Amino acid sequence: MAKVMSFEPGDYVVYPSHGVGRIRAIETENIAGLQLEMYVVSFENERLILRVPVNKVSKSGMRKLSTKDTIGSAMDALRGKPKPRRQVMWSRRAQEYEAKINSGDPVSIAEVVRELHRADDVDQSYSERQMYRAALERLAREVAAIEKIDEEAATEKLEKFLAAQQAAA
């Protein structure tokens, strides 16, 4: 049997396809004659409210924020060298990157950020830039929630880290 996670109102959580949200309430709703206990999760940036049945949390992939160790592993992933993948079509790489971003795993998301990070003077397609921004935002939101800083400061921290890695290479 899967371990049931419990959250309290005010807790930050990560929902794989939406990123970092916050538990606003725990409500009981009557759906098709059944009483279901639901976590009400709000995602500020998307202006989205999600209701996740308590008994479906593990199946949905919703989880607590990562530990500092996991974020450390994500930073290690950023430290690596991008893999040359020119022979693989962009559409296939984009699918892989999208799957990694939507996995909710900070290390996988960091790999996407690393692979798509380019210096400002390097040409990059619109879709590559969009995918990079999506991955960077997702990672920055989790870093911000863990370190109790705002998303802008977390994004700046990650971009400075990436620039330093690029300069050192």
N, C-alpha and C positions, 0 to 999 in steps of 0.2 A: 504494500500500500504506500502511496506517495505521501511524503511528509507535508502536512498542512502548514502553510506559512500564515502567521497572523501579523496584522498591521494595525496601527492605531491612527486615528485622525491626526494629521500633521506630519506623519511619516513621509519621507521621500521614497519613491519606488521607481523601478525601471520597467517599462512595458516594452517588449522587444521592438514592435513596429512603430512606437511613438516616442520612445526615449524616456526622459525623466519627468515624472509627474508627482503629484502630492495627494495623499489620501485626504479628502475633504470630510468624509463622513462614512459611517457604516449604517446602511438602511435596510429595512426589511420590506420587500415588495411582494405583492401577490401577483403571480404570473401563471396563467392557465390553471388557476386553482391551487397552485403550490406556493408556499411561503419560502421565498429565497432571500438569504442574507447577501447583501451586495456591498462591495467597496466602491465608493464614489471617488474616482480619480480625476483630478483636473490637470490638464497640460496647458500651462499659461501661454506658451508661444504659439500653440496651434488653436487656442481658444476652443479647446475640446474637453468635454466631460465624458468619461468612460465609466460604465457600470460593469464591474467584474464580479460574478458570483463567487462568494468565498470558497465554495467547494470546487471551483474551476481555476483557482489561482495557479497551481503548479502546472496544469495543462496549458494555460495561457502563456506561461513563461515569465509572468510578472515576478519580480524579485526585489530584494532589498538593494540599496546602493552597494557598489563594489567596495571592497576593503582597500586600504591604502596599498597593500601588497599587490592587489590586482591592478590598480592604477599604475603602480611601479612597473609591473610587467607590460602594461600598455605603453608606458614611456620607453621601456626597453625596445618594444616593437618599433616605435618611432625612430629609435636610434639606428636601426638597421639600414642597410642600403636597399633602395628600390630594386626590384627584380626587372631586368630587361624583358619586356613582354610584347614587343612590337609585332612579332609574328602572329600573335593571337588577335583576332578581330575585336574592335572596340565593343561591338554589341555583346559578344561573349564575355569580355572582361566586365562590362557594365552590369551584366546579370550577376556575375560573381560578386562584384562590389556591393550591389544592392542587397544581395542575400547576406553578406557580412554585416552591412549596416543594420539591417532588420533583425539580425540575430540578437542584438542587444549586448553582445559580448564586447567589452571595451578593448580587449587585445585585438580582436578581429577588426573593429572599427579603426583602431590605430593603424593597422596594416593598410587599410584603404587610404587613410590620410597620408601615410608615408608614400604609398605608390603614386598618389595623385598630386602630391606637393611639388610645385614648380617655383623657381625663382620668378620674380615679377617680369623679367625681360624675356622669359621663355614662352613661346606661343603654346596655347592650350585651347582645345575646342570648348565651345559653350557647354556641352554636356559633361565634359570632364570637369570644368570649373564648378558646375552645379553639383555634381556628385561629390567633389572635394568639399564644398561648402556644407553639404548635408552631413557628411561624415565628421567634419571638424565641429559643427554645431552640436551633434549628438555627443561627441566625446567631451566637448567643453561644458555642456550642461551637467554631465555627471561629475566632472572635476570640480565645477563650481559648487555643486550641492555637497560634495564630500569635504571640500576645503572651506566651505562657508564664505565664498566670494561670489561676486556677480558673474554672469556668463561672459560679459565683455572682458573682464580681467582674466578669466580662465582661457578665453580664446587668444588673448594677447600673450599669455604665458606659453601656450602651445605653439603659437606662431614664432615666438622668440626662440623657443627650444628647437623648432624645425630649422630656422635660419642659422642657428649656431651649428647644428649638425651638418647643414649644407656647406657652411663656411669651412668646417673642419675637414670635409671630404676632399 
